[in-house]
Amino acid sequence: MKSPGGARWRAQLTGWRGGLFALLGLYALGATVFLLAGGGQPAMTSLVAMEAEVEGGDASADTGQATSVEPAAAGEAATGAAGSVSTAAAASEPPPDCNDIDPVEHNVDPGLTGVHALDFVTLEEQPAAFAGYAGCPLIVNFFASWCVPCVTEMPDFERFWNEHGTQVAVLGLAANDRLEDAIATVIDRGVTYPTGLDEGELFIDFGGLGMPTTVFVSPEGQILETHSGLLTLEDITTRAEEHFGL
């Protein structure tokens, strides 16, 4: 026979168990509702945010790098454009007009070398210097009144000078000749390009071997060719094209 006290104890124990199971059920239900309602989203959101920050940081770094490169590229483009403009401006500058050269207005320049360091005397007996021809191609023709080939070719030099005088200077120098005879020859042959007198050893300095002698001189004053013998207009033009790029 069971005692009344044991019955009460069993009844209380059963009630506690029921309450405990009820609490556990409520906890499980609450957890389920919390998860279904997105209770785990903050952690996921934080991860997404971290990934976004990482990706955003890379994007920022990339953006910063692009920004730092683009100004440099722009600077290079600007420099290139400026260089192109400068080059175009330099290319557009007209070459000196060799017809405007007056060797009488120049003195021998000790800073120059080659032909440009030499001087001569005009047929008007004025001192002149080859330094005045610096920057221009120059053809020097040595002639003499007593030299038949010299007298023969002088009109061809005149024609060449009339056609190309703006690009190439022409100078006639009377060598081993009297001043009055040289002047008479120039007038008789209709020569209008500058002429002078070789009173020293210019003929030898220019490498002359016989009369007539024609010398082609670069704009820098260097002798490109020394030719002894008669030249026609075609010969002069061909050599000028070869040496000076006419």
C-alpha positions as CSV (number, residue, x, y, z in Angstrom):
1,M,0.0,0.0,0.0
2,K,1.4,3.4,-1.1
3,S,1.7,6.2,1.4
4,P,0.1,9.6,0.7
5,G,3.5,11.4,1.0
6,G,5.0,9.4,-1.8
7,A,2.0,10.2,-4.0
8,R,2.5,13.9,-3.5
9,W,6.2,13.7,-4.2
10,R,5.6,11.8,-7.5
11,A,2.9,14.4,-8.4
12,Q,5.4,17.3,-7.8
13,L,8.1,15.6,-9.8
14,T,5.8,15.1,-12.7
15,G,4.9,18.7,-12.6
16,W,8.5,19.8,-12.6
17,R,9.2,17.6,-15.5
18,G,6.3,19.1,-17.4
19,G,7.4,22.6,-16.6
20,L,11.0,21.9,-17.6
21,F,9.9,20.3,-20.9
22,A,7.7,23.3,-21.4
23,L,10.6,25.7,-20.9
24,L,12.8,23.7,-23.2
25,G,10.1,23.8,-25.8
26,L,9.6,27.5,-25.5
27,Y,13.5,28.0,-25.8
28,A,13.6,25.8,-28.9
29,L,10.6,27.6,-30.3
30,G,12.2,31.0,-29.6
31,A,15.5,29.9,-31.2
32,T,13.7,28.7,-34.2
33,V,11.8,31.9,-34.6
34,F,15.0,33.9,-34.0
35,L,16.8,32.0,-36.8
36,L,13.9,32.1,-39.1
37,A,13.5,35.9,-38.5
38,G,17.1,36.4,-39.6
39,G,18.8,36.3,-36.2
40,G,22.0,35.0,-37.9
41,Q,22.1,37.8,-40.5
42,P,24.2,40.2,-38.5
43,A,27.2,37.8,-38.6
44,M,26.6,37.3,-42.3
45,T,26.2,41.0,-42.8
46,S,29.5,41.6,-41.0
47,L,31.2,39.1,-43.3
48,V,29.7,40.7,-46.4
49,A,30.7,44.1,-45.0
50,M,34.3,42.9,-44.4
51,E,34.5,41.4,-47.9
52,A,33.0,44.6,-49.3
53,E,35.6,46.6,-47.4
54,V,38.4,44.4,-48.7
55,E,37.1,44.7,-52.2
56,G,36.5,48.4,-51.7
57,G,40.0,48.8,-50.5
58,D,41.4,47.0,-53.5
59,A,39.2,49.1,-55.7
60,S,40.4,52.3,-54.0
61,A,44.0,51.2,-54.4
62,D,43.4,50.5,-58.0
63,T,41.6,53.8,-58.4
64,G,44.5,55.6,-56.7
65,Q,47.0,53.8,-58.9
66,A,45.1,54.8,-62.0
67,T,45.0,58.3,-60.8
68,S,48.7,58.5,-60.2
69,V,49.4,57.0,-63.6
70,E,47.0,59.1,-65.6
71,P,48.6,62.5,-64.7
72,A,52.0,61.1,-65.6
73,A,50.5,59.9,-68.9
74,A,48.9,63.3,-69.4
75,G,52.2,65.0,-68.6
76,E,54.0,62.8,-71.1
77,A,51.3,63.5,-73.7
78,A,51.6,67.2,-72.9
79,T,55.4,67.0,-73.1
80,G,55.1,65.0,-76.4
81,A,52.7,67.6,-77.8
82,A,55.0,70.4,-76.7
83,G,57.9,68.6,-78.2
84,S,56.0,68.1,-81.5
85,V,55.0,71.8,-81.5
86,S,58.7,72.8,-80.9
87,T,59.9,70.4,-83.6
88,A,57.2,71.7,-86.0
89,A,58.1,75.3,-85.2
90,A,61.8,74.6,-85.7
91,A,61.0,72.8,-89.0
92,S,58.8,75.7,-90.1
93,E,61.6,78.2,-89.6
94,P,62.8,79.3,-93.1
95,P,66.5,78.7,-93.9
96,P,68.7,81.7,-94.2
97,D,68.5,83.6,-97.5
98,C,72.0,83.2,-98.9
99,N,71.4,86.2,-101.2
100,D,71.3,88.5,-98.1
101,I,74.8,87.6,-97.1
102,D,77.3,90.5,-97.2
103,P,80.8,89.1,-96.3
104,V,82.1,92.7,-96.0
105,E,80.0,93.2,-92.9
106,H,81.8,90.3,-91.1
107,N,85.2,90.0,-89.5
108,V,87.2,86.8,-89.1
109,D,85.8,84.9,-86.1
110,P,88.5,83.1,-84.2
111,G,85.8,80.8,-82.7
112,L,85.0,79.4,-86.2
113,T,87.0,76.7,-87.9
114,G,87.7,75.5,-91.5
115,V,86.8,77.9,-94.3
116,H,84.9,80.2,-92.0
117,A,88.2,81.2,-90.2
118,L,89.6,82.7,-93.5
119,D,89.2,86.1,-95.1
120,F,89.6,87.7,-98.5
121,V,89.3,91.1,-100.3
122,T,86.5,92.1,-102.6
123,L,87.1,93.4,-106.1
124,E,86.2,96.8,-104.6
125,E,89.2,96.2,-102.3
126,Q,87.2,95.9,-99.1
127,P,88.1,93.3,-96.5
128,A,85.7,90.5,-96.1
129,A,85.4,87.2,-94.2
130,F,84.1,83.8,-95.0
131,A,82.5,83.9,-91.5
132,G,79.6,85.7,-93.1
133,Y,78.7,82.5,-95.0
134,A,78.2,80.5,-91.8
135,G,74.9,78.6,-92.0
136,C,74.7,78.7,-95.8
137,P,76.1,76.2,-98.4
138,L,78.8,77.9,-100.4
139,I,80.4,77.4,-103.8
140,V,83.7,79.1,-104.3
141,N,84.9,79.4,-107.9
142,F,88.6,80.4,-108.5
143,F,89.0,82.1,-111.9
144,A,91.5,84.2,-113.8
145,S,91.2,86.6,-116.8
146,W,93.8,84.6,-118.7
147,C,92.1,81.2,-118.1
148,V,89.9,80.3,-121.1
149,P,87.9,77.6,-119.3
150,C,87.3,79.9,-116.4
151,V,85.8,82.6,-118.6
152,T,83.8,80.0,-120.4
153,E,82.1,78.6,-117.2
154,M,81.4,81.9,-115.5
155,P,77.9,82.5,-117.2
156,D,76.9,79.0,-116.0
157,F,77.7,80.0,-112.4
158,E,75.7,83.2,-112.9
159,R,72.7,81.1,-114.1
160,F,73.0,78.7,-111.2
161,W,73.1,81.6,-108.7
162,N,70.0,83.3,-110.3
163,E,68.1,80.0,-109.8
164,H,69.4,78.8,-106.4
165,G,71.0,81.9,-104.9
166,T,68.5,81.9,-102.0
167,Q,69.7,78.4,-101.0
168,V,73.4,78.4,-102.0
169,A,75.9,81.2,-102.0
170,V,78.3,81.7,-104.8
171,L,81.6,83.5,-104.6
172,G,84.1,84.1,-107.4
173,L,87.8,84.6,-106.4
174,A,90.4,85.8,-108.9
175,A,93.6,84.0,-108.3
176,N,97.0,84.9,-109.7
177,D,95.5,87.8,-111.6
178,R,95.6,91.6,-111.7
179,L,92.8,93.4,-110.0
180,E,91.8,95.5,-113.1
181,D,91.9,92.4,-115.4
182,A,89.6,90.5,-112.9
183,I,87.2,93.4,-112.8
184,A,87.1,93.6,-116.6
185,T,86.4,89.9,-116.9
186,V,83.5,90.0,-114.3
187,I,81.9,92.9,-116.2
188,D,82.4,91.3,-119.6
189,R,80.9,88.0,-118.5
190,G,77.8,89.6,-116.9
191,V,78.6,88.2,-113.4
192,T,76.5,89.7,-110.6
193,Y,77.3,87.2,-107.7
194,P,79.9,88.4,-105.2
195,T,83.5,88.3,-106.3
196,G,86.9,88.9,-104.7
197,L,90.6,88.6,-105.0
198,D,92.9,85.9,-103.7
199,E,95.8,88.0,-102.5
200,G,97.4,85.2,-100.5
201,E,97.2,81.4,-100.6
202,L,93.5,80.8,-100.6
203,F,93.8,78.7,-103.8
204,I,96.2,76.4,-102.0
205,D,94.2,76.4,-98.7
206,F,91.1,75.2,-100.7
207,G,93.1,72.4,-102.3
208,G,93.3,73.9,-105.8
209,L,95.5,72.1,-108.4
210,G,94.7,73.9,-111.6
211,M,92.5,76.6,-113.1
212,P,89.6,76.8,-112.9
213,T,88.9,75.3,-109.4
214,T,85.5,75.1,-107.8
215,V,85.1,74.2,-104.1
216,F,81.9,73.1,-102.4
217,V,81.7,74.2,-98.8
218,S,79.2,73.0,-96.1
219,P,77.2,75.4,-94.0
220,E,79.6,74.5,-91.2
221,G,82.6,75.6,-93.2
222,Q,83.9,72.2,-94.2
223,I,85.2,71.5,-97.7
224,L,83.1,68.8,-99.3
225,E,84.7,68.7,-102.7
226,T,87.4,70.5,-104.6
227,H,87.1,70.2,-108.4
228,S,89.7,71.4,-110.8
229,G,88.4,71.8,-114.4
230,L,85.5,73.3,-116.3
231,L,82.0,72.8,-115.0
232,T,78.7,73.2,-116.9
233,L,75.4,74.3,-115.4
234,E,74.4,70.7,-115.2
235,D,77.6,69.8,-113.4
236,I,77.2,72.5,-110.9
237,T,73.6,71.7,-110.2
238,T,74.3,67.9,-109.8
239,R,77.1,68.5,-107.3
240,A,75.0,71.0,-105.4
241,E,72.2,68.5,-105.2
242,E,74.6,65.8,-104.0
243,H,76.3,68.0,-101.4
244,F,73.6,70.3,-100.3
245,G,70.4,68.4,-100.9
246,L,68.8,70.9,-103.3
